[in-house]
């Protein structure tokens, strides 16, 4: 059982919803992002989604694009992202870490080498948004064989035929994108999300976690109430981009997680 599976099993046994937070590795520098990362579990984060910066982040809105640019300008590399995970694991061996990014850096590293290094560092899952199910043999299947969950996105435009394809090799959880478009562009609405989550849950036993467009504790509560949990990214990354102190960032994360956990 992976850390992700164990976390969701524990949450289910407790009757609690999950709170997932996204941060960008290396934004605005390694020390700051690592300090935030280390503080996330105590702030109520159940799963950490760690972004790896890329020059052409097609799923990300301006806030996360700017975070990636800051990280790249600061010299963030795949080695440094993996080193962040290793450092985090020295003090926390239970909180799941999902690396979110794009295929080019993994391809450049070499899939086999990357998977060995990612597993050794302590990464539990991957979200690679530019690899469709038709390319599962490229990374998805090797990742699963290496014991790393491969998490797929479903969207409002994923129809029934496509959903079965999306779910075929998904593991860990399903990430439902609550809006059409990029991160941070629109506000998620529980009334429109609820039937979509129900549709996905009818087709899989995996937890369904909802992200994109969740910026307040109230929104986190409302979305988590109709799903298995909520993801917040841009609202947290924005504070980091404003240069807020780590303690202030984590205080807001605590409020957001409390919202999701109140569902």
PASEBA-1860 file (N, C-alpha, C; in nm, 3 decimals):
! residues 263
1> XXXXXXXX> 0.085/-0.120/0.000/0.000/0.000/0.000/0.088/0.125/0.000 ~ 0.063/0.214/-0.094/0.142/0.337/-0.102/0.101/0.433/0.010 ~ 0.184/0.537/0.030/0.148/0.639/0.129/0.015/0.704/0.093 ~ -0.011/0.721/-0.037/-0.137/0.782/-0.080/-0.254/0.692/-0.043 ~ -0.243/0.564/-0.073/-0.349/0.469/-0.038/-0.372/0.467/0.113 ~ -0.263/0.465/0.189/-0.274/0.460/0.335/-0.341/0.586/0.389 ~ -0.306/0.700/0.333/-0.366/0.827/0.380/-0.516/0.830/0.355 ~ -0.557/0.791/0.235/-0.700/0.795/0.206/-0.778/0.688/0.283
9> XXXXXXXX> -0.715/0.576/0.309/-0.781/0.473/0.391/-0.801/0.525/0.533 ~ -0.701/0.595/0.586/-0.712/0.650/0.721/-0.818/0.759/0.727 ~ -0.821/0.847/0.626/-0.922/0.953/0.623/-1.062/0.895/0.614 ~ -1.078/0.792/0.532/-1.209/0.728/0.519/-1.253/0.666/0.650 ~ -1.159/0.602/0.720/-1.192/0.540/0.848/-1.233/0.644/0.952 ~ -1.176/0.764/0.939/-1.208/0.872/1.032/-1.329/0.954/0.987 ~ -1.379/0.927/0.867/-1.491/1.004/0.815/-1.454/1.147/0.781 ~ -1.329/1.168/0.739/-1.280/1.303/0.711/-1.248/1.319/0.563
17> XXXXXXXX> -1.257/1.443/0.516/-1.221/1.476/0.380/-1.073/1.517/0.374 ~ -1.014/1.505/0.256/-0.872/1.534/0.239/-0.850/1.680/0.201 ~ -0.739/1.734/0.248/-0.696/1.865/0.201/-0.559/1.848/0.136 ~ -0.552/1.888/0.008/-0.429/1.877/-0.070/-0.382/2.018/-0.102 ~ -0.255/2.045/-0.078/-0.202/2.178/-0.110/-0.093/2.167/-0.215 ~ -0.091/2.264/-0.304/0.010/2.272/-0.410/0.107/2.384/-0.379 ~ 0.237/2.355/-0.394/0.338/2.460/-0.395/0.434/2.430/-0.510 ~ 0.505/2.532/-0.553/0.603/2.515/-0.660/0.742/2.496/-0.599
25> XXXXXXXX> 0.809/2.389/-0.634/0.944/2.364/-0.585/1.038/2.475/-0.630 ~ 1.111/2.532/-0.536/1.209/2.635/-0.569/1.157/2.775/-0.579 ~ 1.030/2.796/-0.543/0.970/2.930/-0.551/0.962/2.993/-0.412 ~ 1.019/3.111/-0.393/1.106/3.185/-0.485/1.251/3.136/-0.480 ~ 1.278/3.047/-0.384/1.409/2.983/-0.374/1.390/2.852/-0.300 ~ 1.492/2.768/-0.302/1.480/2.635/-0.241/1.453/2.645/-0.092 ~ 1.526/2.731/-0.021/1.512/2.737/0.125/1.370/2.776/0.166 ~ 1.314/2.876/0.098/1.179/2.921/0.133/1.076/2.814/0.102
33> XXXXXXXX> 1.084/2.755/-0.018/0.984/2.655/-0.055/0.997/2.531/0.032 ~ 1.118/2.495/0.072/1.135/2.380/0.160/1.079/2.409/0.299 ~ 1.098/2.533/0.348/1.043/2.570/0.477/0.890/2.563/0.476 ~ 0.828/2.611/0.367/0.683/2.599/0.354/0.643/2.453/0.349 ~ 0.713/2.375/0.268/0.681/2.233/0.252/0.685/2.160/0.385 ~ 0.789/2.185/0.461/0.804/2.117/0.589/0.692/2.154/0.687 ~ 0.635/2.275/0.672/0.531/2.320/0.763/0.391/2.278/0.722 ~ 0.374/2.224/0.601/0.240/2.191/0.551/0.167/2.085/0.634
41> XXXXXXXX> 0.230/1.974/0.673/0.155/1.873/0.750/0.098/1.929/0.880 ~ 0.176/2.007/0.952/0.128/2.065/1.078/0.017/2.166/1.053 ~ 0.010/2.221/0.932/-0.096/2.315/0.894/-0.221/2.244/0.845 ~ -0.221/2.111/0.853/-0.342/2.036/0.820/-0.344/1.976/0.681 ~ -0.231/1.977/0.612/-0.227/1.923/0.476/-0.215/1.771/0.480 ~ -0.301/1.704/0.409/-0.300/1.558/0.405/-0.212/1.504/0.295 ~ -0.208/1.572/0.180/-0.126/1.532/0.065/-0.060/1.658/0.010 ~ 0.070/1.650/-0.015/0.142/1.762/-0.075/0.155/1.740/-0.224
49> XXXXXXXX> 0.110/1.838/-0.302/0.131/1.837/-0.446/0.246/1.933/-0.474 ~ 0.358/1.879/-0.516/0.479/1.958/-0.536/0.501/1.981/-0.684 ~ 0.487/2.104/-0.725/0.507/2.137/-0.865/0.654/2.141/-0.901 ~ 0.687/2.091/-1.019/0.822/2.108/-1.072/0.814/2.207/-1.187 ~ 0.895/2.313/-1.184/0.880/2.419/-1.284/0.917/2.373/-1.424 ~ 0.844/2.430/-1.520/0.865/2.399/-1.661/0.838/2.526/-1.741 ~ 0.907/2.540/-1.852/0.900/2.664/-1.930/0.769/2.682/-2.005 ~ 0.692/2.574/-2.026/0.568/2.584/-2.104/0.455/2.513/-2.030
57> XXXXXXXX> 0.412/2.567/-1.917/0.314/2.500/-1.831/0.170/2.520/-1.880 ~ 0.124/2.434/-1.968/0.001/2.458/-2.041/-0.125/2.453/-1.955 ~ -0.120/2.388/-1.840/-0.240/2.378/-1.756/-0.248/2.488/-1.651 ~ -0.142/2.569/-1.641/-0.132/2.661/-1.529/-0.164/2.805/-1.567 ~ -0.232/2.873/-1.477/-0.265/3.013/-1.496/-0.149/3.103/-1.459 ~ -0.169/3.234/-1.467/-0.059/3.330/-1.447/0.012/3.316/-1.312 ~ -0.063/3.289/-1.205/-0.002/3.282/-1.072/0.102/3.170/-1.065 ~ 0.066/3.052/-1.112/0.159/2.940/-1.106/0.264/2.950/-1.216
65> XXXXXXXX> 0.229/3.008/-1.329/0.331/3.033/-1.431/0.441/3.123/-1.376 ~ 0.402/3.229/-1.306/0.503/3.319/-1.249/0.586/3.248/-1.144 ~ 0.523/3.159/-1.066/0.597/3.082/-0.966/0.702/2.995/-1.033 ~ 0.663/2.929/-1.143/0.758/2.847/-1.216/0.873/2.929/-1.273 ~ 0.841/3.048/-1.321/0.945/3.134/-1.376/1.042/3.179/-1.268 ~ 0.987/3.215/-1.150/1.075/3.253/-1.038/1.168/3.138/-1.002 ~ 1.110/3.018/-0.997/1.190/2.901/-0.959/1.300/2.874/-1.062 ~ 1.265/2.880/-1.190/1.365/2.857/-1.294/1.474/2.963/-1.291
73> XXXXXXXX> 1.433/3.089/-1.270/1.532/3.196/-1.264/1.623/3.180/-1.143 ~ 1.570/3.114/-1.039/1.651/3.088/-0.920/1.738/2.965/-0.931 ~ 1.732/2.897/-1.046/1.818/2.783/-1.068/1.759/2.648/-1.031 ~ 1.625/2.642/-1.016/1.563/2.514/-0.980/1.580/2.412/-1.092 ~ 1.621/2.294/-1.055/1.639/2.183/-1.148/1.567/2.061/-1.095 ~ 1.557/1.957/-1.176/1.496/1.834/-1.129/1.575/1.776/-1.013 ~ 1.706/1.784/-1.017/1.787/1.736/-0.905/1.752/1.810/-0.777 ~ 1.734/1.941/-0.786/1.702/2.019/-0.666/1.562/1.986/-0.614
81> XXXXXXXX> 1.469/1.959/-0.705/1.335/1.920/-0.661/1.340/1.787/-0.587 ~ 1.413/1.690/-0.641/1.427/1.561/-0.574/1.500/1.576/-0.441 ~ 1.598/1.666/-0.436/1.669/1.690/-0.310/1.576/1.749/-0.205 ~ 1.482/1.836/-0.248/1.382/1.889/-0.155/1.301/1.777/-0.092 ~ 1.260/1.682/-0.175/1.181/1.569/-0.125/1.264/1.487/-0.026 ~ 1.390/1.462/-0.060/1.477/1.386/0.030/1.491/1.457/0.165 ~ 1.509/1.588/0.161/1.524/1.664/0.284/1.396/1.659/0.366 ~ 1.282/1.672/0.300/1.152/1.663/0.368/1.137/1.528/0.436
89> XXXXXXXX> 1.175/1.423/0.366/1.158/1.287/0.417/1.243/1.259/0.541 ~ 1.347/1.338/0.565/1.427/1.318/0.687/1.343/1.341/0.812 ~ 1.239/1.423/0.801/1.156/1.453/0.917/1.013/1.404/0.907 ~ 0.974/1.353/0.789/0.835/1.311/0.767/0.834/1.196/0.668 ~ 0.803/1.078/0.718/0.802/0.961/0.631/0.661/0.914/0.598 ~ 0.560/0.994/0.634/0.422/0.948/0.615/0.339/1.034/0.522 ~ 0.363/1.165/0.516/0.281/1.253/0.432/0.306/1.223/0.284 ~ 0.203/1.190/0.208/0.223/1.162/0.065/0.267/1.286/-0.011
97> XXXXXXXX> 0.355/1.264/-0.108/0.401/1.371/-0.196/0.372/1.331/-0.340 ~ 0.298/1.416/-0.410/0.269/1.396/-0.552/0.343/1.503/-0.630 ~ 0.429/1.461/-0.720/0.499/1.558/-0.804/0.414/1.589/-0.926 ~ 0.385/1.717/-0.946/0.303/1.760/-1.059/0.391/1.836/-1.157 ~ 0.382/1.799/-1.283/0.462/1.871/-1.381/0.434/1.824/-1.522 ~ 0.535/1.833/-1.606/0.523/1.806/-1.748/0.630/1.705/-1.788 ~ 0.608/1.642/-1.902/0.688/1.524/-1.935/0.830/1.557/-1.978 ~ 0.853/1.675/-2.036/0.984/1.704/-2.094/1.101/1.684/-1.996
105> XXXXXXXX> 1.096/1.737/-1.873/1.209/1.715/-1.782/1.231/1.567/-1.748 ~ 1.121/1.491/-1.740/1.133/1.348/-1.710/1.192/1.275/-1.831 ~ 1.144/1.309/-1.949/1.196/1.249/-2.071/1.345/1.279/-2.088 ~ 1.383/1.403/-2.058/1.523/1.441/-2.071/1.612/1.364/-1.972 ~ 1.558/1.340/-1.854/1.633/1.264/-1.754/1.642/1.116/-1.793 ~ 1.538/1.068/-1.859/1.526/0.926/-1.889/1.429/0.864/-1.791 ~ 1.324/0.800/-1.842/1.217/0.750/-1.756/1.270/0.654/-1.650 ~ 1.348/0.556/-1.691/1.396/0.455/-1.596/1.476/0.518/-1.483
113> XXXXXXXX> 1.568/0.607/-1.520/1.650/0.674/-1.418/1.564/0.761/-1.328 ~ 1.473/0.837/-1.390/1.387/0.924/-1.310/1.306/0.846/-1.207 ~ 1.248/0.735/-1.249/1.162/0.659/-1.157/1.242/0.602/-1.041 ~ 1.361/0.555/-1.067/1.447/0.507/-0.958/1.476/0.619/-0.861 ~ 1.513/0.736/-0.913/1.547/0.849/-0.827/1.426/0.903/-0.753 ~ 1.311/0.909/-0.821/1.190/0.960/-0.757/1.146/0.869/-0.642 ~ 1.149/0.739/-0.667/1.110/0.644/-0.563/1.205/0.651/-0.445 ~ 1.333/0.659/-0.474/1.434/0.667/-0.367/1.418/0.796/-0.286
121> XXXXXXXX> 1.384/0.905/-0.355/1.370/1.033/-0.285/1.248/1.035/-0.194 ~ 1.143/0.961/-0.231/1.023/0.958/-0.149/0.901/1.016/-0.215 ~ 0.900/1.022/-0.349/0.781/1.066/-0.422/0.684/0.949/-0.434 ~ 0.557/0.977/-0.407/0.455/0.871/-0.403/0.367/0.868/-0.527 ~ 0.353/0.981/-0.595/0.263/0.987/-0.710/0.310/1.090/-0.810 ~ 0.260/1.078/-0.932/0.292/1.171/-1.039/0.164/1.221/-1.104 ~ 0.161/1.351/-1.134/0.061/1.410/-1.222/0.139/1.473/-1.337 ~ 0.122/1.417/-1.455/0.193/1.467/-1.574/0.087/1.500/-1.677
129> XXXXXXXX> 0.052/1.628/-1.684/-0.071/1.666/-1.752/-0.063/1.659/-1.904 ~ 0.059/1.653/-1.959/0.069/1.650/-2.105/0.097/1.510/-2.159 ~ 0.071/1.408/-2.079/0.080/1.270/-2.127/-0.058/1.207/-2.123 ~ -0.126/1.196/-2.237/-0.260/1.138/-2.239/-0.256/0.987/-2.220 ~ -0.370/0.925/-2.192/-0.375/0.780/-2.171/-0.320/0.700/-2.289 ~ -0.330/0.755/-2.408/-0.277/0.684/-2.525/-0.126/0.660/-2.515 ~ -0.060/0.735/-2.428/0.085/0.722/-2.410/0.119/0.655/-2.277 ~ 0.030/0.572/-2.223/0.054/0.511/-2.092/0.182/0.430/-2.086
137> XXXXXXXX> 0.221/0.368/-2.196/0.342/0.287/-2.195/0.468/0.371/-2.175 ~ 0.455/0.502/-2.202/0.570/0.593/-2.193/0.615/0.613/-2.048 ~ 0.521/0.639/-1.959/0.556/0.670/-1.820/0.459/0.609/-1.719 ~ 0.330/0.612/-1.749/0.230/0.567/-1.653/0.254/0.423/-1.608 ~ 0.263/0.331/-1.700/0.279/0.190/-1.665/0.414/0.163/-1.597 ~ 0.524/0.220/-1.646/0.650/0.203/-1.573/0.645/0.261/-1.431 ~ 0.577/0.373/-1.414/0.565/0.433/-1.280/0.490/0.339/-1.186 ~ 0.378/0.286/-1.233/0.300/0.195/-1.149/0.384/0.072/-1.113
145> XXXXXXXX> 0.461/0.021/-1.210/0.545/-0.095/-1.184/0.653/-0.063/-1.080 ~ 0.693/0.065/-1.074/0.795/0.107/-0.978/0.734/0.140/-0.841 ~ 0.602/0.129/-0.829/0.537/0.158/-0.702/0.502/0.304/-0.682 ~ 0.492/0.378/-0.790/0.454/0.520/-0.785/0.317/0.536/-0.850 ~ 0.222/0.593/-0.776/0.089/0.614/-0.832/0.093/0.713/-0.947 ~ 0.009/0.687/-1.048/-0.004/0.780/-1.160/-0.146/0.834/-1.157 ~ -0.158/0.963/-1.135/-0.287/1.027/-1.108/-0.332/1.103/-1.231 ~ -0.453/1.076/-1.273/-0.508/1.139/-1.393/-0.602/1.253/-1.357
153> XXXXXXXX> -0.615/1.344/-1.453/-0.713/1.452/-1.443/-0.837/1.416/-1.523 ~ -0.953/1.442/-1.464/-1.080/1.442/-1.538/-1.134/1.583/-1.534 ~ -1.206/1.623/-1.638/-1.251/1.761/-1.650/-1.400/1.766/-1.684 ~ -1.460/1.885/-1.683/-1.601/1.896/-1.722/-1.629/1.849/-1.865 ~ -1.525/1.842/-1.947/-1.546/1.799/-2.086/-1.514/1.651/-2.108 ~ -1.482/1.579/-2.000/-1.453/1.435/-2.011/-1.585/1.358/-2.017 ~ -1.620/1.312/-2.136/-1.748/1.241/-2.150/-1.732/1.095/-2.105 ~ -1.841/1.020/-2.112/-1.840/0.883/-2.060/-1.737/0.795/-2.131
161> XXXXXXXX> -1.730/0.806/-2.262/-1.636/0.724/-2.337/-1.492/0.756/-2.298 ~ -1.464/0.884/-2.285/-1.328/0.925/-2.248/-1.297/0.890/-2.104 ~ -1.395/0.899/-2.016/-1.372/0.873/-1.874/-1.320/0.732/-1.851 ~ -1.376/0.635/-1.920/-1.330/0.497/-1.902/-1.184/0.483/-1.943 ~ -1.143/0.557/-2.046/-1.003/0.554/-2.089/-0.914/0.621/-1.986 ~ -0.959/0.735/-1.935/-0.882/0.810/-1.835/-0.860/0.726/-1.709 ~ -0.964/0.653/-1.668/-0.957/0.578/-1.542/-0.881/0.446/-1.554 ~ -0.856/0.402/-1.674/-0.806/0.266/-1.695/-0.680/0.235/-1.615
169> XXXXXXXX> -0.583/0.324/-1.617/-0.458/0.299/-1.545/-0.430/0.402/-1.436 ~ -0.533/0.470/-1.392/-0.519/0.568/-1.285/-0.508/0.497/-1.150 ~ -0.427/0.553/-1.060/-0.418/0.498/-0.925/-0.397/0.612/-0.826 ~ -0.416/0.583/-0.699/-0.401/0.684/-0.594/-0.529/0.761/-0.572 ~ -0.562/0.849/-0.664/-0.689/0.921/-0.663/-0.711/0.981/-0.800 ~ -0.833/1.025/-0.823/-0.867/1.097/-0.946/-0.873/1.245/-0.913 ~ -0.808/1.326/-0.994/-0.808/1.471/-0.974/-0.911/1.529/-1.070 ~ -1.022/1.579/-1.014/-1.124/1.641/-1.099/-1.100/1.790/-1.108
177> XXXXXXXX> -1.083/1.838/-1.231/-1.063/1.980/-1.257/-1.202/2.045/-1.263 ~ -1.229/2.133/-1.169/-1.366/2.181/-1.150/-1.412/2.281/-1.254 ~ -1.318/2.338/-1.330/-1.354/2.440/-1.429/-1.287/2.407/-1.561 ~ -1.341/2.459/-1.669/-1.272/2.448/-1.797/-1.170/2.560/-1.806 ~ -1.047/2.526/-1.837/-0.945/2.629/-1.847/-0.828/2.603/-1.754 ~ -0.756/2.709/-1.723/-0.631/2.699/-1.649/-0.654/2.723/-1.499 ~ -0.550/2.695/-1.420/-0.558/2.716/-1.276/-0.580/2.863/-1.244 ~ -0.659/2.888/-1.139/-0.676/3.022/-1.088/-0.762/3.113/-1.172
185> XXXXXXXX> -0.828/3.059/-1.275/-0.901/3.145/-1.368/-1.045/3.169/-1.328 ~ -1.109/3.071/-1.265/-1.249/3.081/-1.230/-1.271/3.023/-1.091 ~ -1.386/3.053/-1.033/-1.419/2.998/-0.902/-1.497/2.868/-0.919 ~ -1.457/2.768/-0.843/-1.528/2.640/-0.846/-1.663/2.653/-0.777 ~ -1.764/2.586/-0.830/-1.899/2.591/-0.774/-1.942/2.450/-0.735 ~ -1.974/2.432/-0.607/-2.009/2.299/-0.557/-2.131/2.242/-0.629 ~ -2.226/2.327/-0.665/-2.348/2.278/-0.729/-2.320/2.214/-0.864 ~ -2.223/2.267/-0.937/-2.189/2.208/-1.066/-2.090/2.095/-1.053
193> XXXXXXXX> -2.010/2.097/-0.947/-1.910/1.993/-0.926/-1.975/1.862/-0.878 ~ -2.075/1.873/-0.792/-2.134/1.755/-0.727/-2.178/1.646/-0.825 ~ -2.256/1.677/-0.929/-2.298/1.570/-1.020/-2.183/1.510/-1.098 ~ -2.079/1.589/-1.126/-1.964/1.537/-1.198/-1.884/1.441/-1.110 ~ -1.869/1.477/-0.984/-1.799/1.387/-0.891/-1.876/1.257/-0.877 ~ -2.008/1.266/-0.866/-2.091/1.145/-0.855/-2.076/1.057/-0.979 ~ -2.066/1.120/-1.094/-2.050/1.045/-1.219/-1.917/0.970/-1.221 ~ -1.813/1.035/-1.173/-1.681/0.970/-1.170/-1.679/0.859/-1.066
201> XXXXXXXX> -1.737/0.884/-0.950/-1.735/0.785/-0.843/-1.817/0.661/-0.881 ~ -1.912/0.677/-0.970/-1.989/0.561/-1.017/-1.904/0.470/-1.105 ~ -1.792/0.524/-1.154/-1.707/0.448/-1.246/-1.577/0.400/-1.183 ~ -1.549/0.439/-1.059/-1.423/0.400/-0.996/-1.439/0.396/-0.844 ~ -1.356/0.316/-0.780/-1.351/0.312/-0.634/-1.248/0.408/-0.578 ~ -1.175/0.476/-0.666/-1.072/0.569/-0.620/-1.134/0.695/-0.560 ~ -1.066/0.757/-0.463/-1.112/0.888/-0.415/-1.111/0.990/-0.528 ~ -1.204/1.083/-0.523/-1.210/1.191/-0.621/-1.183/1.323/-0.548
209> XXXXXXXX> -1.075/1.388/-0.587/-1.033/1.512/-0.524/-1.051/1.625/-0.626 ~ -1.103/1.738/-0.581/-1.138/1.847/-0.673/-1.042/1.963/-0.655 ~ -0.991/2.013/-0.768/-0.903/2.129/-0.766/-0.937/2.228/-0.875 ~ -0.863/2.338/-0.876/-0.880/2.455/-0.966/-0.996/2.541/-0.913 ~ -0.970/2.667/-0.890/-1.075/2.761/-0.855/-1.119/2.761/-0.710 ~ -1.038/2.705/-0.620/-1.072/2.703/-0.477/-0.975/2.796/-0.405 ~ -1.027/2.905/-0.349/-0.938/3.009/-0.296/-0.966/3.047/-0.151 ~ -1.077/3.001/-0.094/-1.114/3.041/0.042/-1.146/2.918/0.126
217> XXXXXXXX> -1.140/2.932/0.260/-1.180/2.820/0.345/-1.323/2.776/0.320 ~ -1.411/2.871/0.292/-1.551/2.838/0.267/-1.566/2.756/0.139 ~ -1.491/2.795/0.036/-1.496/2.721/-0.090/-1.437/2.582/-0.072 ~ -1.330/2.571/0.006/-1.270/2.440/0.033/-1.371/2.350/0.105 ~ -1.444/2.406/0.199/-1.547/2.329/0.270/-1.658/2.285/0.176 ~ -1.706/2.378/0.094/-1.818/2.346/0.006/-1.780/2.241/-0.098 ~ -1.660/2.253/-0.154/-1.617/2.156/-0.255/-1.589/2.021/-0.190 ~ -1.522/2.021/-0.076/-1.492/1.894/-0.008/-1.619/1.823/0.035
225> XXXXXXXX> -1.726/1.898/0.058/-1.852/1.836/0.102/-1.916/1.752/-0.006 ~ -1.879/1.777/-0.134/-1.937/1.700/-0.244/-1.835/1.609/-0.310 ~ -1.714/1.600/-0.252/-1.608/1.515/-0.306/-1.537/1.447/-0.190 ~ -1.423/1.387/-0.219/-1.343/1.324/-0.114/-1.237/1.419/-0.060 ~ -1.229/1.537/-0.119/-1.133/1.635/-0.072/-1.117/1.748/-0.171 ~ -1.035/1.846/-0.132/-1.015/1.965/-0.214/-0.867/1.996/-0.226 ~ -0.831/2.054/-0.341/-0.693/2.098/-0.367/-0.692/2.250/-0.376 ~ -0.595/2.312/-0.309/-0.575/2.456/-0.325/-0.431/2.480/-0.369
233> XXXXXXXX> -0.415/2.557/-0.475/-0.282/2.587/-0.526/-0.256/2.735/-0.540 ~ -0.325/2.799/-0.635/-0.295/2.938/-0.668/-0.307/3.032/-0.548 ~ -0.405/3.007/-0.461/-0.423/3.096/-0.345/-0.303/3.090/-0.251 ~ -0.237/2.975/-0.243/-0.118/2.960/-0.160/0.004/3.016/-0.232 ~ 0.018/2.980/-0.358/0.133/3.025/-0.438/0.134/3.177/-0.449 ~ 0.015/3.238/-0.454/0.006/3.383/-0.463/0.069/3.451/-0.342 ~ 0.046/3.396/-0.224/0.105/3.453/-0.102/0.257/3.443/-0.106 ~ 0.307/3.329/-0.153/0.452/3.312/-0.165/0.507/3.414/-0.264
241> XXXXXXXX> 0.435/3.434/-0.375/0.478/3.530/-0.476/0.478/3.673/-0.426 ~ 0.392/3.702/-0.329/0.388/3.836/-0.269/0.499/3.857/-0.167 ~ 0.577/3.752/-0.142/0.686/3.763/-0.046/0.641/3.755/0.099 ~ 0.523/3.699/0.123/0.474/3.686/0.260/0.565/3.592/0.340 ~ 0.580/3.616/0.469/0.663/3.528/0.552/0.607/3.386/0.552 ~ 0.695/3.289/0.572/0.654/3.149/0.573/0.542/3.127/0.675 ~ 0.553/3.189/0.791/0.452/3.171/0.895/0.315/3.219/0.851 ~ 0.313/3.329/0.775/0.185/3.382/0.726/0.126/3.291/0.619
249> XXXXXXXX> 0.211/3.237/0.534/0.164/3.142/0.433/0.102/3.020/0.500 ~ 0.171/2.965/0.600/0.123/2.845/0.667/-0.003/2.873/0.749 ~ -0.015/2.995/0.799/-0.137/3.031/0.872/-0.258/3.028/0.779 ~ -0.241/3.077/0.657/-0.351/3.072/0.560/-0.379/2.928/0.519 ~ -0.274/2.848/0.504/-0.294/2.706/0.473/-0.376/2.640/0.584 ~ -0.349/2.674/0.708/-0.426/2.618/0.820/-0.573/2.654/0.810 ~ -0.603/2.777/0.769/-0.742/2.817/0.754/-0.808/2.741/0.640 ~ -0.736/2.725/0.531/-0.791/2.651/0.416/-0.815/2.504/0.451
257> XXXXXXX> -0.719/2.444/0.518/-0.735/2.302/0.555/-0.849/2.284/0.654 ~ -0.863/2.380/0.745/-0.975/2.371/0.840/-1.108/2.377/0.767 ~ -1.114/2.455/0.659/-1.236/2.460/0.580/-1.268/2.325/0.517 ~ -1.168/2.264/0.455/-1.191/2.133/0.393/-1.227/2.028/0.497 ~ -1.159/2.032/0.611/-1.184/1.931/0.714/-1.317/1.953/0.785 ~ -1.376/2.070/0.769/-1.508/2.095/0.828/-1.621/2.036/0.745 ~ -1.589/1.989/0.625/-1.693/1.934/0.536/-1.750/1.805/0.595
END
